[in-house]
């Protein structure tokens, strides 16, 4: 118990020195918030699906089946606008060719062109596409049922055959129809990046300076072993990373309505990731003897890992080869877990592989840092 109190005393002193630095809150809070606002606006989330999905139908058909098919598309959830030529602006567009009716009467197959504006709602497009499949299925079933006769009169006398085909569409469980974006992506991404950068810089420099100034050597005259001193330094840098994450998440929640999905699991991911970065900072501080070298190495590694790991843009949109290479970045596993919690409604089982990788990395880096930790030059 006494050893624990001594470790906590050294840890608290390290945190007091860090917080007392005039530029500490600028680099750990103000500057990351600037990144959050900038990237959050640049990669803002797409609009959610409207109550009514709009579709423009260009009806070039020369017969009677075009209007019949368009009538099948209409529903309270889908607003249909009919025109004879393609407009310059639209969200979703369906084109019925001139021989649409002729091919139906000849019982021939045909292709319909369905277009969607690039940044239009994916959910609305899915709703319209589902309605098109329903219209196609109903038209085909009615043709099979009644052949070449007067279908309208037949259905008036046989209501049981109306809507004989039912088509339902839904997204698979735990998936969404949008690419991770907006502040819900930017805030965790910026947090991960600056935990890497600031823990490595502050943590590494303080370990180096404490060693060069003889502070670590003098601490050995207290009832604290070299192993206990290492644990105190590791704990201080870990708490620094957690403090920074909590501040950024609190600002994100208050000002940007941050959604982390399962908050306890999100904090668990941050805690394991921060532990790995804390061990890395002690390792860097134990090996390096110059402040400029620690800063340059920390900035280089943090930005490289952030770019590869999906802190700047979602890894869901990059090519598979890039995602494979990105697995070397600790940030990749942290962002993968946070995205599963936030955007894909995941639970512990879904993030367990990422937690296992981060946990293994933290254990290995802690062991390596413990071996490299030096009291004196």
C-alpha positions in Angstrom: 0.0 0.0 0.0 2.9 2.3 0.8 4.4 1.6 -2.5 1.2 2.4 -4.3 0.9 5.8 -2.4 4.5 6.7 -3.5 3.7 5.8 -7.1 0.6 7.9 -7.0 2.5 10.8 -5.4 5.1 10.8 -8.3 2.2 10.5 -10.8 0.3 13.4 -9.3 3.4 15.6 -9.4 4.0 14.8 -13.1 0.4 15.7 -13.8 0.7 18.9 -11.8 3.7 20.0 -13.8 2.0 19.2 -17.1 -1.2 21.0 -16.3 0.9 24.0 -14.9 2.6 24.4 -18.3 1.1 27.5 -19.9 0.9 26.0 -23.4 -0.5 22.6 -22.1 -4.1 23.4 -22.7 -3.4 25.0 -26.0 -1.9 21.9 -27.5 -4.1 19.4 -25.7 -7.4 21.3 -26.0 -7.6 24.5 -28.0 -5.6 23.2 -31.0 -7.5 19.9 -31.2 -10.8 21.7 -31.1 -9.7 23.8 -34.1 -9.0 20.6 -35.9 -12.4 19.2 -34.9 -14.2 22.3 -36.2 -12.2 22.4 -39.5 -12.5 18.7 -40.4 -16.0 18.3 -39.0 -17.3 21.0 -41.4 -15.2 19.6 -44.3 -16.4 16.1 -43.8 -19.8 16.9 -42.5 -22.4 14.1 -42.3 -24.8 13.6 -45.2 -28.4 14.5 -44.7 -30.7 11.9 -43.3 -33.4 10.4 -45.4 -36.4 12.8 -45.9 -39.9 11.7 -45.0 -40.8 11.6 -48.7 -38.3 10.4 -51.2 -38.4 12.3 -54.5 -37.9 10.6 -57.9 -38.1 12.2 -61.4 -39.4 9.8 -64.1 -38.5 10.7 -67.7 -41.4 9.0 -69.6 -40.3 8.6 -73.2 -42.7 5.7 -73.8 -45.0 5.8 -76.8 -47.6 3.4 -75.5 -50.0 2.9 -72.6 -47.8 0.8 -70.3 -45.5 3.7 -69.3 -48.2 5.6 -67.4 -49.5 2.3 -66.0 -46.0 1.5 -64.6 -45.6 5.0 -63.2 -48.9 4.7 -61.3 -47.5 1.6 -59.7 -44.5 3.5 -58.3 -46.6 6.2 -56.6 -46.9 5.8 -52.8 -47.2 8.2 -49.8 -43.5 7.7 -49.2 -42.3 8.4 -52.7 -43.1 11.6 -54.6 -43.1 11.0 -58.4 -42.5 13.9 -60.9 -43.1 12.9 -64.5 -41.4 14.8 -67.4 -40.5 14.1 -71.0 -36.8 15.0 -70.8 -34.0 14.7 -68.3 -33.8 17.8 -66.0 -30.5 19.4 -65.1 -31.0 19.0 -61.3 -32.5 16.0 -59.6 -31.8 13.7 -56.6 -33.0 10.4 -58.2 -34.0 9.8 -61.9 -35.7 6.9 -63.7 -35.8 6.8 -67.5 -38.5 4.8 -69.4 -37.3 4.2 -73.0 -39.5 5.0 -76.0 -40.2 1.2 -76.6 -41.2 0.5 -73.1 -44.8 -0.5 -73.9 -43.8 -2.2 -77.2 -41.3 -4.5 -75.4 -43.9 -5.4 -72.7 -46.5 -6.3 -75.3 -43.8 -8.4 -77.2 -42.9 -10.1 -73.9 -39.3 -9.0 -74.3 -36.8 -8.0 -71.5 -35.6 -4.4 -71.1 -33.3 -2.3 -69.0 -34.4 0.8 -67.1 -31.9 3.5 -66.2 -32.0 4.6 -62.5 -29.6 7.4 -61.5 -28.8 9.0 -58.2 -27.1 12.3 -57.4 -23.7 11.5 -55.7 -24.4 13.3 -52.4 -28.1 12.5 -52.2 -29.5 10.4 -49.3 -28.7 6.7 -49.6 -31.7 5.8 -47.5 -34.1 7.7 -49.8 -32.5 6.1 -52.8 -33.0 2.7 -51.2 -36.6 3.5 -50.6 -37.2 4.5 -54.2 -35.3 1.5 -55.5 -37.4 -0.8 -53.3 -40.6 0.8 -54.7 -39.3 0.2 -58.3 -38.8 -3.5 -57.5 -42.3 -3.6 -56.1 -43.7 -2.0 -59.2 -41.9 -4.3 -61.5 -43.0 -7.4 -59.6 -46.6 -6.3 -59.5 -46.7 -5.5 -63.2 -45.2 -8.8 -64.1 -47.5 -10.7 -61.9 -50.6 -9.0 -63.3 -49.4 -9.6 -66.8 -49.1 -13.3 -66.0 -52.5 -13.4 -64.3 -54.5 -11.8 -67.1 -52.4 -11.8 -70.2 -53.6 -9.5 -73.0 -57.0 -8.6 -71.7 -58.3 -5.4 -70.1 -56.3 -5.6 -66.9 -58.1 -2.6 -65.2 -61.5 -4.2 -65.5 -60.2 -7.5 -64.4 -58.7 -6.0 -61.2 -61.9 -4.1 -60.5 -63.7 -7.3 -60.4 -61.0 -9.3 -58.6 -59.6 -7.1 -55.8 -57.9 -10.1 -54.2 -55.3 -10.0 -57.0 -54.3 -6.4 -56.3 -50.8 -6.1 -54.7 -50.4 -9.8 -54.9 -46.6 -9.5 -54.7 -45.1 -8.0 -51.5 -41.5 -6.8 -51.5 -39.9 -5.7 -48.3 -36.5 -4.1 -47.9 -34.3 -3.4 -44.9 -30.7 -2.8 -44.0 -28.8 -5.7 -42.4 -28.5 -5.6 -38.6 -25.8 -3.3 -37.1 -25.2 -1.4 -40.4 -26.0 2.1 -41.6 -26.4 3.5 -45.0 -23.9 6.4 -44.7 -20.1 6.5 -44.6 -18.8 7.5 -41.1 -18.5 11.3 -41.3 -19.2 14.5 -39.5 -18.3 15.4 -35.9 -19.0 11.8 -34.8 -16.0 10.8 -36.9 -13.9 13.9 -36.5 -13.9 14.2 -32.7 -12.7 10.6 -32.0 -10.3 10.8 -34.9 -8.8 14.1 -33.6 -8.7 12.7 -30.1 -6.8 9.6 -31.2 -4.3 11.7 -33.2 -3.6 14.2 -30.4 -3.3 11.5 -27.7 -0.6 10.0 -29.8 1.1 13.3 -30.5 0.9 15.0 -27.1 1.5 11.9 -24.9 4.6 11.1 -26.9 5.9 14.7 -26.9 5.1 15.7 -23.2 5.7 12.2 -21.9 9.0 11.6 -23.8 10.5 15.0 -23.1 9.7 14.9 -19.4 11.3 11.4 -19.0 14.4 12.6 -20.8 14.7 15.9 -18.8 14.1 14.1 -15.5 16.9 11.7 -16.3 19.3 14.4 -17.6 18.6 16.7 -14.6 19.1 13.9 -12.1 15.5 14.0 -10.9 15.1 10.2 -11.5 18.3 9.5 -9.7 17.3 11.5 -6.7 13.9 9.8 -6.5 15.7 6.5 -5.9 16.8 7.9 -2.5 13.1 7.7 -1.6 11.5 4.4 -0.7 10.7 3.8 -4.4 12.4 1.1 -6.6 13.3 1.6 -10.2 10.3 -0.6 -11.2 8.0 1.6 -9.1 9.4 4.7 -10.6 8.8 3.3 -14.1 5.2 2.5 -13.2 4.7 6.0 -11.8 5.9 7.6 -15.0 3.8 5.2 -17.1 0.7 6.0 -15.0 1.2 9.7 -15.3 1.3 9.7 -19.1 -1.7 7.3 -19.3 -3.8 9.7 -17.1 -2.7 12.6 -19.3 -4.1 10.8 -22.4 -7.3 10.0 -20.5 -7.7 13.6 -19.3 -7.2 14.9 -22.8 -9.8 12.5 -24.2 -12.4 13.3 -21.5 -12.0 17.0 -22.2 -12.4 16.6 -26.0 -15.3 14.3 -25.6 -17.1 16.6 -23.1 -16.7 19.5 -25.6 -17.9 17.3 -28.4 -21.0 16.3 -26.4 -21.8 19.8 -25.3 -21.2 21.7 -28.5 -21.4 19.2 -31.3 -23.8 16.5 -29.9 -21.2 13.8 -30.1 -22.5 10.3 -30.2 -20.1 7.6 -29.1 -22.6 4.8 -29.2 -21.8 2.7 -26.1 -19.9 5.3 -24.0 -18.3 2.8 -21.4 -16.9 0.7 -24.3 -15.7 3.8 -26.1 -13.8 4.9 -23.0 -12.4 1.4 -22.6 -11.0 1.6 -26.2 -9.5 5.0 -25.4 -8.0 3.7 -22.1 -6.3 0.8 -23.8 -5.0 2.9 -26.7 -3.7 5.6 -24.3 -1.8 2.9 -22.3 0.0 1.8 -25.4 0.9 5.4 -26.3 2.1 6.0 -22.8 4.5 3.1 -22.9 5.7 4.3 -26.3 6.4 7.8 -24.9 8.4 6.4 -22.0 10.3 4.2 -24.5 11.1 7.3 -26.7 12.1 9.4 -23.7 14.4 6.7 -22.5 16.3 6.4 -25.8 16.4 10.0 -27.0 18.7 12.6 -25.5 17.5 15.7 -27.4 14.1 17.5 -27.2 14.0 18.3 -30.9 14.5 14.7 -31.8 11.5 13.6 -29.5 9.3 16.3 -31.0 10.1 15.5 -34.6 9.8 11.8 -34.1 6.5 12.2 -32.2 4.9 14.5 -34.8 6.1 12.2 -37.6 4.7 9.0 -36.0 1.5 10.6 -34.9 0.6 12.1 -38.3 1.7 8.9 -40.1 -0.4 6.7 -37.8 -3.3 9.2 -38.0 -3.4 9.3 -41.8 -3.1 5.5 -42.1 -5.4 4.8 -39.2 -8.4 6.7 -40.4 -8.3 9.7 -38.1 -8.4 12.1 -41.1 -10.9 10.2 -43.3 -12.8 7.0 -42.7 -11.0 3.8 -43.5 -14.3 2.5 -44.8 -13.8 4.6 -48.0 -10.2 3.7 -48.9 -9.2 0.8 -51.2 -8.8 -2.7 -49.6 -5.0 -2.6 -50.1 -4.7 0.7 -48.2 -6.8 -0.8 -45.4 -4.5 -3.8 -45.2 -1.4 -1.6 -44.8 -3.3 0.6 -42.3 -3.4 -2.3 -39.8 0.2 -1.4 -38.8 -1.1 1.8 -37.2 -2.4 1.6 -33.6 -4.9 4.3 -34.6 -6.5 2.0 -37.1 -7.6 -0.4 -34.4 -8.9 2.3 -32.1 -10.8 4.0 -34.9 -12.2 0.7 -36.2 -13.6 -0.1 -32.7 -15.0 3.4 -32.2 -16.7 3.3 -35.6 -18.3 0.0 -34.8 -19.7 1.4 -31.6 -20.8 4.8 -33.1 -21.9 4.0 -36.6 -22.6 0.3 -36.7 -24.3 -0.1 -33.3 -21.7 -2.7 -32.2 -21.1 -4.2 -28.8 -18.2 -5.8 -26.9 -18.1 -8.8 -29.2 -17.7 -6.6 -32.2 -14.8 -4.6 -30.8 -13.1 -7.5 -29.0 -10.6 -8.1 -31.9 -9.5 -4.5 -32.0 -9.2 -4.4 -28.2 -7.1 -7.6 -28.3 -4.7 -6.0 -30.7 -4.5 -2.8 -28.7 -4.1 -4.7 -25.5 -1.3 -6.9 -26.9 0.4 -3.8 -28.2 0.2 -2.1 -24.8 1.6 -5.1 -23.1 4.5 -5.4 -25.6 5.3 -1.7 -25.5 5.2 -1.6 -21.7 7.6 -4.5 -21.5 10.0 -2.9 -24.0 9.7 0.5 -22.3 10.5 -1.1 -19.0 13.6 -2.7 -20.4 14.7 0.6 -22.0 13.9 2.8 -18.9 17.0 4.4 -17.6 17.6 6.3 -14.4 20.8 7.9 -15.5 22.5 8.6 -18.9 
